Amino acid sequence: RLGSSIDNLFQTSSTSSFYVVNGEYQPRICFQTGYYRKLRIVHVNIAKDMTLTLSGSDTNNCNLYLLSKDGVTISPVPREIASKSMYFTIASRADVAIMCSTNGERELKSGNTIIAYIDVNPLNDLPGPTSLSPQFNPIRPNYLSDLQSTNVPSSNTRTIRVNARNINGNAFAGENAPPQFIITADQVYEWSISGATAHPFHVHVNHFQIISGGNTGPTGWTLNGDWMDTLGSSATVRFKTDRFGGKVIMHCHILEHEDNGAMAFFEIDGGCDANYNHYGTSSAPNCVSTCAFNPTTTTTTTTTTTTTTTPSPTTTTSTTTTTTTSSTTSSTTSSTNNCGLNGASCSSNDQCCSNNCKNGGCRGN
């Protein structure tokens, strides 16, 4: 029994597999008629992928838009999914917005299996937007800048092969083993990943951008240019080692396969460790540990001379000339802020991606 002798939440006498949503079996999710709700969906099944479809007798009056994948907003956003289907490889995540303009019950189904019910009713007090904004390209930090047109040197390209018991032919040999390879901070890399259809590939720290392949799921669900950190098919991807150095884990997300050796780590030389200390060799890019907006102030002093002529109090023919000198000080500011290893300068505090700029880069750069 699931959870037996541990707690009373997940207990069942069933011998068949089934899905739960936030601990509930086939829960009822309430929507107010004509209003959008955002669902953040995490597929935590450790053995197989899933296609989740909004079903029912009146789904023609429902809209479903994709907003983000694996925590990164897609571009442009929102993206309508006409099939009203969503694809999840193991451990992948997505944010979607759903609205139904007519009352009634719908279902979220995986094949013929009902995962949850959608109850659409005008009496459900769950107001939200009645429409979504037109598509736009979100402002992203530098480490998520578009890499599709980037020229990647051949020295920064690599093939990654994922199998049931190894990665690149090598089973995991422990954290004290040498890394499979070493790359450098503040560089763009391109990987060709194979085997991920049967062995979903996940990498820590750095999301990657789909360059080609990887188009799993319904039409429009995955497009070139999307950013992800969990891949369910073979693909060519690019990413930037923007800030952090050290050992980085990559593995098959079928946990049984990972436990049997389908896990490895590589090393990023340079950048920051978890405590924002420099990591790696002295020739690698330095860690930029502080980058709050600290503008320099340039002071300019302007001297103004004023000459005033007045009659002399003792004669009618002579005059007194008085010269007054005053100083006016004005200040201008210029940015010295660096928001990442790329050394980008921000012209105002509002352009920094966060108070300590951990995200790297500047808004709009």
C-alpha positions as CSV (number, residue, x, y, z in Angstrom):
1,R,0.0,0.0,0.0
2,L,1.2,3.4,-0.9
3,G,2.2,5.2,2.3
4,S,1.3,2.3,4.6
5,S,2.8,2.7,8.1
6,I,4.0,6.2,7.1
7,D,0.9,8.4,7.1
8,N,-2.8,8.3,6.4
9,L,-2.7,10.5,3.2
10,F,-1.7,8.0,0.5
11,Q,-3.3,4.7,1.5
12,T,-5.1,2.4,-0.9
13,S,-5.9,-1.3,-1.3
14,S,-5.7,-1.0,-5.1
15,T,-3.2,-3.1,-6.9
16,S,-3.5,-0.9,-10.1
17,S,-1.5,2.2,-10.7
18,F,-3.3,5.5,-10.6
19,Y,-2.7,9.3,-10.5
20,V,-3.2,11.7,-7.7
21,V,-3.2,15.5,-7.9
22,N,-1.8,17.3,-4.8
23,G,-2.6,14.1,-2.9
24,E,-6.2,13.8,-4.2
25,Y,-7.6,11.1,-6.5
26,Q,-9.5,12.7,-9.4
27,P,-10.0,16.1,-7.6
28,R,-12.5,18.7,-8.8
29,I,-10.8,22.0,-9.9
30,C,-13.2,25.0,-9.9
31,F,-13.3,27.6,-12.6
32,Q,-15.5,30.6,-12.9
33,T,-17.3,30.8,-16.3
34,G,-15.5,33.2,-18.7
35,Y,-12.4,33.7,-16.5
36,Y,-8.9,32.4,-17.0
37,R,-7.1,30.5,-14.3
38,K,-3.4,29.6,-14.4
39,L,-2.4,26.1,-13.6
40,R,1.2,25.2,-12.7
41,I,1.6,21.6,-13.5
42,V,4.5,19.4,-12.4
43,H,4.7,15.8,-13.7
44,V,6.3,13.9,-10.8
45,N,5.8,10.4,-12.2
46,I,9.2,8.7,-12.0
47,A,8.6,6.1,-14.7
48,K,6.8,7.4,-17.8
49,D,5.7,10.5,-19.6
50,M,2.2,11.8,-20.0
51,T,0.0,13.7,-22.5
52,L,-2.7,15.6,-20.6
53,T,-5.8,16.7,-22.6
54,L,-8.7,19.0,-21.7
55,S,-11.7,16.8,-22.6
56,G,-15.4,16.9,-22.4
57,S,-18.6,17.6,-24.4
58,D,-18.0,21.3,-24.8
59,T,-14.3,22.0,-25.0
60,N,-14.8,24.0,-28.2
61,N,-15.7,26.8,-25.9
62,C,-12.5,26.5,-23.9
63,N,-9.1,28.0,-24.6
64,L,-5.7,26.7,-23.5
65,Y,-2.5,28.8,-23.7
66,L,1.0,27.8,-22.8
67,L,2.9,30.3,-20.7
68,S,6.1,28.7,-19.5
69,K,8.1,25.5,-19.5
70,D,10.4,24.3,-16.8
71,G,10.1,27.6,-15.0
72,V,11.0,29.8,-18.0
73,T,8.4,32.0,-19.8
74,I,8.2,31.1,-23.5
75,S,8.7,33.7,-26.2
76,P,6.5,35.0,-27.5
77,V,3.9,34.5,-24.8
78,P,1.1,33.4,-24.6
79,R,1.0,30.5,-27.1
80,E,-2.3,29.0,-28.0
81,I,-2.4,25.2,-28.0
82,A,-5.3,24.4,-30.3
83,S,-5.5,20.7,-29.5
84,K,-5.8,21.6,-25.8
85,S,-3.3,18.9,-25.0
86,M,-0.1,19.2,-22.9
87,Y,3.0,17.0,-23.0
88,F,5.1,16.2,-20.0
89,T,8.2,14.1,-19.9
90,I,9.3,12.8,-16.5
91,A,9.8,15.7,-14.1
92,S,8.9,18.4,-16.6
93,R,6.8,21.4,-15.6
94,A,4.5,23.9,-17.4
95,D,2.3,26.9,-16.7
96,V,-0.9,27.1,-18.7
97,A,-3.9,29.4,-18.7
98,I,-7.3,27.9,-19.3
99,M,-10.7,29.6,-19.8
100,C,-14.1,28.1,-20.6
101,S,-16.9,30.5,-21.7
102,T,-19.8,28.0,-21.0
103,N,-20.8,26.2,-17.9
104,G,-20.3,22.5,-17.4
105,E,-17.9,19.8,-16.4
106,R,-14.7,19.0,-18.3
107,E,-11.9,16.6,-17.6
108,L,-8.2,16.5,-17.7
109,K,-7.4,13.1,-19.1
110,S,-4.4,11.0,-19.9
111,G,-5.6,8.7,-22.6
112,N,-8.9,7.3,-21.2
113,T,-7.9,8.0,-17.6
114,I,-9.4,10.9,-15.8
115,I,-6.8,12.8,-13.8
116,A,-9.0,15.6,-12.6
117,Y,-12.3,17.2,-13.2
118,I,-12.8,20.9,-14.3
119,D,-15.9,22.4,-12.8
120,V,-16.9,25.6,-14.7
121,N,-19.7,27.5,-13.0
122,P,-20.6,31.2,-12.7
123,L,-21.2,30.7,-9.0
124,N,-17.5,29.8,-8.4
125,D,-16.1,33.0,-7.0
126,L,-12.7,32.8,-8.8
127,P,-12.5,36.0,-10.9
128,G,-9.5,36.4,-13.1
129,P,-8.8,38.0,-16.5
130,T,-11.4,37.5,-19.2
131,S,-8.8,37.8,-21.9
132,L,-5.0,37.5,-22.2
133,S,-2.7,40.2,-23.4
134,P,-1.5,40.1,-27.0
135,Q,1.7,38.1,-27.6
136,F,4.9,39.8,-26.5
137,N,8.5,38.8,-26.0
138,P,9.4,38.9,-22.3
139,I,12.4,40.7,-21.0
140,R,15.0,38.0,-19.9
141,P,18.2,38.1,-18.0
142,N,21.4,37.7,-20.0
143,Y,21.8,34.0,-19.2
144,L,18.5,33.3,-21.1
145,S,19.2,35.5,-24.1
146,D,18.4,34.0,-27.5
147,L,21.3,31.8,-28.7
148,Q,19.8,30.6,-31.9
149,S,21.9,32.8,-34.1
150,T,25.0,32.6,-31.9
151,N,28.2,31.4,-33.6
152,V,29.4,28.5,-31.4
153,P,33.1,27.5,-31.9
154,S,33.6,23.8,-32.6
155,S,35.6,23.5,-29.4
156,N,32.4,24.3,-27.5
157,T,30.3,21.6,-29.1
158,R,29.8,18.1,-27.6
159,T,27.7,14.9,-28.0
160,I,25.8,13.6,-25.0
161,R,24.5,10.0,-25.2
162,V,22.0,8.9,-22.5
163,N,21.5,5.2,-21.8
164,A,19.7,3.1,-19.1
165,R,22.9,2.5,-17.2
166,N,25.4,5.2,-18.3
167,I,26.0,8.5,-19.9
168,N,28.5,8.6,-22.8
169,G,29.3,5.0,-22.1
170,N,30.4,5.7,-18.5
171,A,28.4,4.6,-15.4
172,F,28.5,7.0,-12.5
173,A,31.6,6.4,-10.4
174,G,30.9,8.6,-7.5
175,E,31.4,12.2,-6.6
176,N,35.1,11.8,-6.1
177,A,35.7,10.5,-9.6
178,P,37.0,12.9,-12.2
179,P,34.4,14.9,-14.2
180,Q,33.5,13.6,-17.6
181,F,34.7,16.8,-19.1
182,I,35.5,20.4,-18.1
183,I,34.0,23.6,-19.6
184,T,34.6,27.2,-18.9
185,A,32.4,29.9,-17.3
186,D,31.0,32.8,-19.4
187,Q,30.9,30.7,-22.6
188,V,28.1,29.4,-25.0
189,Y,28.0,25.7,-25.6
190,E,26.2,23.5,-28.0
191,W,25.3,19.9,-27.2
192,S,23.7,17.2,-29.4
193,I,21.8,15.0,-27.0
194,S,20.7,11.5,-28.1
195,G,18.8,8.7,-26.2
196,A,16.5,11.1,-24.3
197,T,13.3,9.7,-25.8
198,A,13.7,6.6,-23.7
199,H,15.8,8.3,-21.0
200,P,14.6,11.8,-20.2
201,F,17.7,14.0,-19.8
202,H,18.0,16.5,-17.0
203,V,20.8,18.9,-16.2
204,H,21.2,21.0,-13.1
205,V,22.1,24.7,-12.8
206,N,21.8,25.9,-16.4
207,H,18.6,25.7,-18.6
208,F,19.2,25.0,-22.3
209,Q,17.6,26.4,-25.4
210,I,16.2,24.1,-28.1
211,I,18.0,24.7,-31.4
212,S,16.6,21.7,-33.4
213,G,14.7,18.5,-32.5
214,G,13.0,18.1,-29.2
215,N,9.6,18.9,-30.7
216,T,7.7,16.5,-28.5
217,G,4.0,16.8,-27.7
218,P,1.1,18.4,-29.6
219,T,1.6,21.1,-32.3
220,G,3.1,24.2,-30.8
221,W,4.0,22.7,-27.4
222,T,7.7,22.7,-28.0
223,L,9.3,25.0,-30.5
224,N,12.9,25.9,-31.4
225,G,13.9,28.7,-29.1
226,D,12.1,27.3,-26.0
227,W,14.2,27.0,-22.8
228,M,14.0,23.8,-20.8
229,D,16.0,21.8,-18.3
230,T,14.4,18.4,-18.9
231,L,14.4,16.9,-22.4
232,G,12.2,14.0,-23.6
233,S,13.7,13.4,-27.1
234,S,16.9,13.8,-29.0
235,A,17.8,17.4,-29.7
236,T,20.5,20.0,-30.3
237,V,20.6,22.6,-27.5
238,R,22.7,25.6,-26.5
239,F,23.2,27.2,-23.1
240,K,25.4,29.8,-21.5
241,T,27.6,29.1,-18.4
242,D,26.8,32.6,-17.1
243,R,27.7,32.8,-13.4
244,F,28.3,29.6,-11.4
245,G,31.2,27.2,-11.5
246,G,31.8,23.8,-10.0
247,K,30.4,20.3,-10.4
248,V,27.2,20.0,-12.3
249,I,25.0,16.9,-12.4
250,M,23.3,15.5,-15.5
251,H,21.2,12.3,-15.4
252,C,18.4,10.2,-16.8
253,H,15.2,11.2,-14.9
254,I,13.9,7.7,-14.6
255,L,15.2,7.3,-11.1
256,E,15.8,3.6,-11.4
257,H,18.1,4.2,-14.4
258,E,19.9,7.0,-12.6
259,D,20.5,4.7,-9.6
260,N,21.9,2.1,-12.0
261,G,24.5,4.5,-13.3
262,A,22.8,6.8,-15.8
263,M,24.2,9.9,-14.1
264,A,27.4,11.9,-14.5
265,F,28.8,15.3,-13.7
266,F,30.9,17.8,-15.6
267,E,32.8,20.7,-14.2
268,I,32.5,24.4,-15.0
269,D,35.9,26.2,-14.4
270,G,35.5,29.8,-13.3
271,G,32.7,31.8,-12.0
272,C,31.3,31.6,-8.5
273,D,30.8,28.7,-6.0
274,A,27.7,28.5,-3.8
275,N,29.1,31.1,-1.4
276,Y,30.1,33.5,-4.2
277,N,33.8,32.8,-3.9
278,H,35.8,32.4,-7.1
279,Y,35.9,28.8,-8.4
280,G,38.6,27.2,-10.5
281,T,41.8,28.3,-12.0
282,S,43.2,31.8,-12.0
283,S,42.8,32.1,-15.8
284,A,39.1,31.3,-15.7
285,P,36.5,34.2,-15.6
286,N,36.3,35.7,-12.2
287,C,33.4,35.5,-9.9
288,V,31.4,38.7,-9.7
289,S,30.1,38.4,-6.2
290,T,28.4,41.8,-5.7
291,C,26.7,43.8,-8.4
292,A,24.0,45.9,-6.8
293,F,23.6,49.2,-8.7
294,N,26.3,51.6,-7.4
295,P,26.6,54.5,-9.8
296,T,29.6,56.8,-9.8
297,T,28.9,60.5,-9.3
298,T,30.7,63.0,-11.5
299,T,30.6,66.6,-10.0
300,T,30.9,69.6,-12.3
301,T,31.5,73.1,-10.9
302,T,30.4,76.1,-13.0
303,T,31.7,79.6,-12.1
304,T,29.5,82.6,-12.9
305,T,30.8,86.2,-12.8
306,T,28.3,89.1,-12.5
307,T,29.3,92.8,-12.9
308,T,27.1,95.5,-11.4
309,T,27.6,99.3,-11.9
310,T,26.1,101.7,-9.4
311,P,26.5,105.5,-8.9
312,S,29.1,106.7,-6.3
313,P,27.6,108.2,-3.2
314,T,30.1,111.0,-3.1
315,T,30.1,112.4,-6.6
316,T,27.8,112.7,-9.5
317,T,30.4,111.7,-12.1
318,S,32.1,108.6,-10.7
319,T,30.7,105.2,-10.4
320,T,31.4,102.1,-8.4
321,T,31.8,98.7,-10.1
322,T,31.1,95.6,-8.0
323,T,32.1,92.2,-9.3
324,T,30.4,89.1,-7.7
325,T,31.6,85.6,-8.3
326,S,29.3,82.6,-7.6
327,S,29.7,78.9,-8.0
328,T,26.9,76.6,-9.1
329,T,27.5,72.8,-8.7
330,S,25.7,70.2,-10.8
331,S,26.1,66.5,-10.7
332,T,25.7,63.8,-13.3
333,T,25.8,60.1,-12.7
334,S,27.0,57.2,-14.8
335,S,26.7,53.5,-14.2
336,T,29.6,51.3,-12.9
337,N,27.3,48.4,-12.3
338,N,28.2,44.9,-13.7
339,C,25.4,42.4,-13.6
340,G,27.2,39.3,-14.5
341,L,30.3,37.8,-15.9
342,N,29.5,39.3,-19.2
343,G,30.2,42.8,-17.7
344,A,27.0,44.3,-18.9
345,S,26.4,47.8,-17.6
346,C,23.0,48.9,-16.4
347,S,22.0,52.6,-16.5
348,S,19.5,52.4,-13.6
349,N,18.6,50.2,-10.7
350,D,15.4,49.2,-12.4
351,Q,17.4,47.5,-15.2
352,C,19.1,45.1,-12.8
353,C,17.5,41.7,-12.8
354,S,17.6,41.4,-9.0
355,N,18.9,43.3,-6.0
356,N,22.2,41.3,-6.2
357,C,22.1,40.6,-9.9
358,K,22.4,36.9,-9.5
359,N,20.5,36.4,-12.7
360,G,23.3,38.2,-14.7
361,G,22.9,40.7,-17.4
362,C,20.6,43.8,-17.6
363,R,17.0,44.1,-18.5
364,G,16.8,44.7,-22.2
365,N,20.3,43.6,-23.0
